[in-house]
Amino acid sequence: MSADTVTPEVLWAQRSSKTDPEKNFIYLTISVPDVPPSNLKLDLKPTGLVFTGHSDTLKKTYHLELEFYGEIDVAGSKINHTARDVEMKLRKKELDEAYWPRLLKESKKVHFLKTDFDKWLDEDEQNEAADDDFSNFGGMGGMPGMGGMGAGGDFGGIDFSKLGGGGMPTGEEDEDESDDDMPPLEGEEEEKAGEETAGEKTEAAEEKAAA
C-alpha cells in the first residue's frame, strides 16, 4: 500500500430477524470524505467486499478489504453515497434471531473498525425500536464496478436526523430564544401600563406621607 493510500474508518451496526429479511442486516458506513461517485469502485461479494475510492481534494486514495463473519445477500443489499461516506445496508443471507458475534471472519481486532453506537441496538431492544429509514438507499447496481452508474439516482443526499445520527439542530432552541423578542399580545400592554400607573401613584403617596 503506497504512502498516499489509507484504510478508511468503518462503522458498523446490525439488526436480526428469523422471519423478515428486511430486518436482518448489517449497517456498514465507510468514511471517505470528498470522494465523488466517479472515483468509487466497490466489489461486493457474499463473503466480503473490496472498496477503492480517491479524493482529488484531499489527495488520498482509500482502500478497504473485508471478509465477513457470515454470508450476505448481494442482490438484497442497498447503498447510499454522500459527500462524507458510503453507507450500506447488507442483508444477511441466513435468517437468524441471534446477532453476529462480530463483523469480520477473523476475531482479531482491527484499528479502523468501530461500533456505530448511533445505530446500534441490543438484540432485546430492536423489536421495540422504530424502523430504520433507508428511503435514500438504492440498489447495488448503481455502484461503479457493479453494473455502472444507472439513471435511477441510487446516490443522493441523506437525512442523518432520520438515521439516529444525533447532534442535528431541531429548531426548538431557536423557538425558545425567539419568544423573548415576541411583541406583547393585545391587552397585555394596557394591563402593563395600568400596573405602572398604579405603582407611580403608590410611590407619590408614600413620598407625600413622608414629607
KAPEVEN-V354846 format. One record per pair of residues at least 12 apart in sequence whose ideal C-beta (glycine too) atoms are under 7 Angstrom apart, sorted by the first residue. I is the first residue (numbers start at 1). GAP is how many residues later the second one is. D is the distance in Angstrom with one decimal. If there is no record, write none. Layout:
I,GAP,D  I,GAP,D
This chain:
1,62,6.6  4,55,6.5  4,56,6.1  4,57,5.9  5,56,4.5  5,58,5.4  6,54,5.8  6,56,6.0  7,56,6.7  7,57,6.0  7,105,4.8  8,22,5.3  8,23,5.2  8,24,5.1  8,54,4.4  8,56,5.8  8,104,6.8  9,22,4.3  9,103,5.5  9,105,6.7  10,18,6.7  10,19,7.0  10,20,5.6  10,54,6.8  10,102,5.7  10,103,5.0  11,18,4.3  11,103,5.5  11,105,3.7  12,14,6.3  12,15,6.4  12,16,5.3  12,91,5.0  12,101,6.9  12,103,6.8  12,104,5.7  13,14,4.4  13,102,7.0  13,103,4.3  13,106,4.0  13,107,4.3  14,12,5.1  14,13,6.5  14,85,5.8  14,86,6.2  15,111,5.4  16,80,6.0  16,81,5.7  16,82,6.3  16,83,5.3  16,107,6.6  17,78,6.5  17,80,6.9  18,77,5.1  18,78,6.0  18,79,4.6  19,76,6.7  21,55,6.3  21,70,5.9  21,74,6.6  24,67,6.6  24,68,4.9  24,71,5.6  25,64,5.2  25,65,5.9  25,66,5.0  25,67,6.0  26,46,6.9  26,64,4.2  26,66,6.5  26,77,6.8  27,62,6.2  27,89,6.5  27,92,5.3  28,60,4.5  28,62,5.8  29,56,5.3  29,58,5.0  29,87,6.2  30,21,6.0  30,34,6.3  30,55,5.9  30,56,4.6  31,53,6.9  31,54,4.9  32,21,4.7  32,30,4.9  32,53,6.0  32,54,6.1  33,22,6.8  33,25,6.9  33,50,6.9  33,51,5.0  34,21,4.4  34,23,4.6  34,24,5.5  34,49,6.8  35,18,4.1  35,19,6.5  35,20,4.9  35,27,6.9  37,44,5.8  37,107,6.6  37,112,6.3  37,118,5.4  39,14,5.7  39,15,4.4  40,13,4.7  40,41,7.0  40,46,6.9  40,104,5.3  41,103,5.3  41,104,4.0  42,101,4.8  42,103,5.4  42,104,6.2  43,102,5.7  44,30,5.5  44,33,6.9  44,96,6.2  44,102,6.6  45,29,6.8  46,25,4.4  46,26,5.7  46,28,6.1  46,47,6.5  47,20,6.2  47,21,6.0  47,24,6.0  48,18,5.2  48,19,4.1  48,20,5.3  49,17,5.3  50,15,5.1  51,13,4.3  66,38,6.4  67,37,6.2  67,38,4.6  68,35,6.7  68,36,6.8  68,37,6.4  69,31,4.8  69,32,7.0  69,33,5.5  69,34,6.1  69,35,6.1  69,36,5.5  70,22,6.3  70,23,6.9  70,24,6.3  70,30,5.9  71,22,4.2  72,18,4.6  72,19,6.0  72,20,6.0  72,21,5.7  73,18,4.3  73,20,4.9  74,66,6.2  76,15,3.9  77,12,6.1  77,13,4.7  77,14,5.2  77,63,5.7  78,56,6.1  78,59,3.8  78,60,6.4  78,61,6.3  79,58,6.3  79,59,6.4  79,61,5.9  79,64,5.6  79,75,6.6  80,56,5.2  80,57,4.5  80,58,6.9  80,75,7.0  80,78,5.5  81,74,4.1  82,75,6.7  82,76,5.3  89,45,5.6  89,48,5.9  99,24,5.4  118,46,4.9  118,47,5.6  118,48,5.8  119,44,6.8  119,45,5.4  132,31,6.9  133,29,4.2  133,30,6.3  136,20,5.4  136,21,6.9  136,22,4.6  138,14,6.1  138,15,6.8  138,16,2.7  139,15,6.3  142,12,2.7  142,13,6.5
